Amino acid sequence: MTSKPKVRGGIAGSGFAANLHFEGIHRVYGADVDLVGIFSPTPAHAGRFAEPRGLRTFASLEALLDEVDVVHVCASPAAHEAIAVAALRRGVHAVVEKPLTGWFGDGGADFHVARASMKRALDGALASVDRMLDAEAKSKAMILYAENWVYAPAVQKEREIIEKTGAQVLWIHGEESHSGSHSNAYGFWRLNGGGALIGKGVHPLTAALYLKRVEGRARHGRPIRPAAVSARMHALTRLDGFVDRGFLRTDYHDVEDFSATHVVFEDGTVADIFASEIVMGGIHNWLEVMANNHRAQCNINPNTAMATYNPAEDQFRDVYVVEKIGTKQGWAPTAPDEDFITGFPQEIEAFYRAAATGERPESDGRLAADCISTVYSAYLSAEQKGAEVPVRAY
Ligand SMILES: NC(=O)c1ccc[n+]([C@@H]2O[C@H](COP(=O)([O-])OP(=O)(O)OC[C@H]3O[C@@H](n4cnc5c(N)ncnc54)[C@H](O)[C@@H]3O)[C@@H](O)[C@H]2O)c1
């Protein structure tokens, strides 16, 4: 047996996503990964993450970057650009969590998006994307965009079907929704660069952009890219008439909790993407493809791999059932391996293979750039009550 290539990895951040990446790194089989350690700006948080996992903590990002080939950018969205650019300048591959980057307001702690212009947001986000792609172009390392939906088994199966049958994809519709984010920071534009669309909608949106890219590659030898977008954003839980029965999170500061985004591709075909914080009953992540020769339903989560019936809530106290399920009593679409079915270990595997071979992964910086460009063009469209806005494709 030939020996596996050795690749040194590190993690920037010590929150929820850092743990997802930590778990994924342990399932990599194509490379011999040496997980060197982590950097997180609050030493107490860094220690709390590192100690039980047997990891070294680094006092600065630079010190971590000096010792790794790959860094996982699992920090808050506003920090992605600076970390990724620092990594690329040192020749370190940057596995960047979603969203790639964004526009986070004017830097003021009292920023409220109602006082901002979405043209400024679009320009600011695209300038950030340009800086990141420029750093990548000048580097021997790559942006590896951590969009797990690209690697979800159902989306990869659909890639195979499109490639092998020469399908023309006419309409994609998809959604990511649940009943409200767990994070206290969520809900502030200045920290996240937007709300439901950039927090959740980027997953089905990037999968849709990816599948049109796959179709273009298979049929014409070049990707089919997004050309224009029309969108509406709403704050349903902040309506004066909203009746709060306590089942939905309601304390969003200045972001949308509902978004509907209609994308027109350069070949005239379309995608419709929904994202919201108002859906009960567990995470609602799906993508459906209508092609000229087939139809595919990709049930990301939940799906029908397993169902459980639990007559008494208390019995399942220590049992993880499925993301964001409100109650564990009664029937539930229990996920036997949620990480696998949503593509997390597969994306990490692909990124270490890319780092070892130098081959571009399916989810790369350009796909991420198209996503950010579409998202902020959608925010501009929503400001104009759904008028069509052109999308600058990368
Ligand atoms: N793919 C997914 O399904 C998924 C799920 C959750 C989060 N995410 C993404 O992962 C990223 C982190 O989200 P989270 O839920 O882990 O948030 P979190 O609030 O749990 O953790 C954020 C971490 O970033 C750290 N951080 C902030 N600034 C930093 C900097 N300059 N350098 C290094 N670390 C820094 C914080 O200390 C904290 O440890 C976000 O971009 C989020 O959108 C993706």
The ligand as a MOL file (V3000), in Angstrom:
LIG
                    3D

  0  0  0     0  0            999 V3000
M  V30 BEGIN CTAB
M  V30 COUNTS 44 48 0 0 0
M  V30 BEGIN ATOM
M  V30 1 N -21.9430 24.9250 6.9280 0
M  V30 2 C -22.7880 25.0470 7.9320 0
M  V30 3 O -23.8330 24.3790 7.9780 0
M  V30 4 C -22.4720 25.9870 9.0410 0
M  V30 5 C -23.0590 25.8100 10.3120 0
M  V30 6 C -22.7450 26.7410 11.2980 0
M  V30 7 C -21.9070 27.8030 11.0320 0
M  V30 8 N -21.3670 27.9630 9.7910 0 CHG=1
M  V30 9 C -20.4790 29.1000 9.4920 0
M  V30 10 O -19.3010 28.9580 10.2730 0
M  V30 11 C -18.8220 30.2360 10.6790 0
M  V30 12 C -18.7430 30.2800 12.2050 0
M  V30 13 O -20.0440 30.0900 12.7240 0
M  V30 14 P -20.2960 29.4430 14.1730 0
M  V30 15 O -21.7130 29.0170 14.2100 0
M  V30 16 O -19.2110 28.4940 14.4910 0 CHG=-1
M  V30 17 O -20.1620 30.7460 15.0700 0
M  V30 18 P -19.7290 30.8080 16.5910 0
M  V30 19 O -20.2060 32.1330 17.0520 0
M  V30 20 O -20.1380 29.5510 17.2990 0
M  V30 21 O -18.1300 30.8070 16.5110 0
M  V30 22 C -17.4110 31.8210 15.8450 0
M  V30 23 C -15.9810 31.6900 16.2580 0
M  V30 24 O -15.1990 32.6060 15.4970 0
M  V30 25 C -14.1970 33.1060 16.3550 0
M  V30 26 N -13.6060 34.3160 15.7750 0
M  V30 27 C -14.1380 35.5550 15.6420 0
M  V30 28 N -13.2270 36.3710 15.0520 0
M  V30 29 C -12.1290 35.6320 14.7990 0
M  V30 30 C -10.8790 35.8860 14.2190 0
M  V30 31 N -10.5670 37.1020 13.7680 0
M  V30 32 N -9.9800 34.8880 14.1270 0
M  V30 33 C -10.2780 33.6440 14.5570 0
M  V30 34 N -11.4550 33.3250 15.1250 0
M  V30 35 C -12.3630 34.3130 15.2460 0
M  V30 36 C -14.9510 33.3400 17.6520 0
M  V30 37 O -14.0570 33.4870 18.7070 0
M  V30 38 C -15.7300 32.0310 17.7270 0
M  V30 39 O -14.9420 30.9980 18.2740 0
M  V30 40 C -19.7920 31.2640 10.0990 0
M  V30 41 O -19.2840 31.7400 8.8930 0
M  V30 42 C -21.0660 30.4460 9.8530 0
M  V30 43 O -21.8530 30.9730 8.8080 0
M  V30 44 C -21.6320 27.0570 8.8120 0
M  V30 END ATOM
M  V30 BEGIN BOND
M  V30 1 1 1 2
M  V30 2 2 2 3
M  V30 3 1 2 4
M  V30 4 1 4 5
M  V30 5 2 4 44
M  V30 6 2 5 6
M  V30 7 1 6 7
M  V30 8 2 7 8
M  V30 9 1 8 9
M  V30 10 1 8 44
M  V30 11 1 9 10
M  V30 12 1 9 42
M  V30 13 1 10 11
M  V30 14 1 11 12
M  V30 15 1 11 40
M  V30 16 1 12 13
M  V30 17 1 13 14
M  V30 18 2 14 15
M  V30 19 1 14 16
M  V30 20 1 14 17
M  V30 21 1 17 18
M  V30 22 2 18 19
M  V30 23 1 18 20
M  V30 24 1 18 21
M  V30 25 1 21 22
M  V30 26 1 22 23
M  V30 27 1 23 24
M  V30 28 1 23 38
M  V30 29 1 24 25
M  V30 30 1 25 26
M  V30 31 1 25 36
M  V30 32 1 26 27
M  V30 33 1 26 35
M  V30 34 2 27 28
M  V30 35 1 28 29
M  V30 36 1 29 30
M  V30 37 2 29 35
M  V30 38 1 30 31
M  V30 39 2 30 32
M  V30 40 1 32 33
M  V30 41 2 33 34
M  V30 42 1 34 35
M  V30 43 1 36 37
M  V30 44 1 36 38
M  V30 45 1 38 39
M  V30 46 1 40 41
M  V30 47 1 40 42
M  V30 48 1 42 43
M  V30 END BOND
M  V30 END CTAB
M  END
